[in-house]
């Protein structure tokens, strides 16, 4: 478990060193179980952002995901942005009885972001995650600090 978490942190650090970071996010994920997450948003093109994130879920055993989503931003005014999202997910679950599951999946959903001021924004996302035997839909509430 420690090796996987270390690898995830190293991947995020490498990606952040290679790309300009637009914002850093913390979030709460509401699905069949509760989870917390952290992520980055990096611009790819004028209206497209890449948003890698790590999510940990509080349940029996260990459950976490590493997601990499692309957002296409529709700026409604200076405060509101709507975006559809699509991406890939790596799902890990291990039960206390010793069964480990590592699956690749697809994310599809959308979100809305409200700019509170020039540095802070709040957002909400609805996402469906297709992962073999672990499909789930969930909502995310979060806040981001913009650079």
C-alpha positions in Angstrom: 0.0 0.0 0.0 2.8 2.5 0.9 4.5 1.8 -2.4 1.3 2.5 -4.4 0.8 5.8 -2.5 4.4 6.8 -3.0 4.1 6.0 -6.7 0.9 8.2 -7.0 2.6 11.1 -5.2 5.6 10.8 -7.5 3.4 10.8 -10.6 1.6 13.9 -9.5 4.9 15.7 -8.7 6.3 14.7 -12.1 3.3 16.0 -13.9 3.2 19.2 -12.0 6.9 19.8 -12.8 6.2 19.3 -16.6 3.1 21.5 -16.8 1.8 24.8 -15.6 -0.6 24.2 -12.7 -3.8 26.2 -12.9 -5.3 25.2 -9.5 -5.0 22.8 -6.6 -8.2 21.1 -5.4 -9.6 19.4 -2.3 -12.9 17.6 -2.4 -15.5 15.3 -0.8 -16.9 12.5 -2.9 -20.4 11.3 -2.1 -21.3 7.8 -3.5 -22.2 4.6 -1.7 -19.4 5.5 0.7 -17.7 8.8 1.6 -14.3 9.8 0.2 -11.9 12.7 0.1 -9.6 13.7 -2.7 -6.9 16.0 -3.9 -6.0 17.0 -7.4 -4.6 19.5 -9.8 -5.9 21.3 -12.8 -3.6 22.0 -15.7 -4.4 23.8 -19.0 -3.9 21.8 -22.2 -5.5 24.1 -24.8 -7.5 27.3 -24.6 -10.7 25.7 -23.3 -9.4 22.2 -22.3 -8.0 21.3 -18.9 -6.4 18.1 -17.6 -7.4 17.2 -14.0 -5.5 14.3 -12.4 -6.7 13.5 -8.8 -6.4 10.9 -6.0 -9.5 9.8 -4.1 -9.6 7.7 -0.9 -12.8 6.2 0.3 -13.7 5.3 3.9 -15.1 1.8 3.8 -14.2 -1.7 4.9 -10.7 -2.5 3.5 -8.9 -0.1 1.3 -10.4 1.7 -1.7 -8.9 4.5 -3.7 -8.9 5.8 -7.3 -6.4 7.7 -9.5 -8.4 9.6 -12.1 -7.2 11.7 -15.1 -10.1 13.7 -16.5 -10.3 16.2 -19.3 -12.6 19.2 -19.0 -14.0 21.3 -21.9 -14.8 24.7 -20.3 -17.8 26.8 -21.3 -17.4 30.2 -19.6 -20.9 31.6 -18.9 -19.7 34.8 -17.4 -16.7 35.9 -15.3 -17.8 33.8 -12.3 -19.4 30.6 -13.7 -17.9 27.8 -15.8 -19.7 24.6 -17.0 -17.7 21.6 -18.2 -18.4 18.1 -19.5 -15.6 15.7 -18.5 -14.2 12.4 -19.8 -11.2 10.5 -18.5 -9.6 7.3 -17.3 -9.6 5.8 -13.8 -7.5 3.3 -12.0 -9.6 1.6 -9.2 -7.9 -0.2 -6.3 -9.8 -2.1 -3.7 -8.5 -4.6 -1.1 -10.6 -6.4 1.4 -9.5 -7.5 4.8 -9.8 -11.1 3.7 -6.9 -10.6 1.3 -8.6 -10.0 -2.1 -7.1 -7.2 -4.2 -8.7 -5.6 -7.2 -6.9 -3.3 -9.6 -9.1 -2.2 -12.5 -9.0 0.4 -15.3 -12.2 2.3 -16.0 -13.7 5.3 -17.8 -15.1 8.4 -16.3 -18.0 10.4 -17.9 -19.8 13.4 -16.4 -19.9 17.1 -16.0 -19.4 19.9 -13.5 -19.9 23.6 -12.6 -17.3 25.9 -11.1 -18.0 29.2 -9.4 -15.2 31.7 -8.9 -15.5 33.1 -5.4 -12.7 35.6 -6.1 -9.5 35.7 -8.2 -7.9 32.9 -6.1 -10.7 30.7 -4.8 -13.4 28.7 -6.6 -16.0 26.2 -5.5 -17.1 23.3 -7.7 -19.6 20.5 -8.0 -19.3 17.4 -10.3 -21.5 14.5 -11.2 -19.6 11.6 -12.6 -20.3 8.0 -13.7 -17.3 5.6 -13.4 -17.4 2.4 -15.5 -15.1 -0.1 -13.8 -15.6 -3.8 -14.4 -17.7 -5.1 -11.4 -17.4 -1.7 -9.6 -19.5 0.7 -11.7 -20.7 3.7 -9.7 -22.1 7.2 -10.0 -21.1 9.9 -7.5 -21.2 13.6 -6.7 -18.2 15.7 -5.8 -18.2 18.9 -3.8 -14.9 20.8 -3.6 -12.9 24.0 -3.4 -9.8 25.0 -5.4 -7.1 27.5 -5.0 -6.1 29.1 -8.3 -2.5 30.3 -9.2 
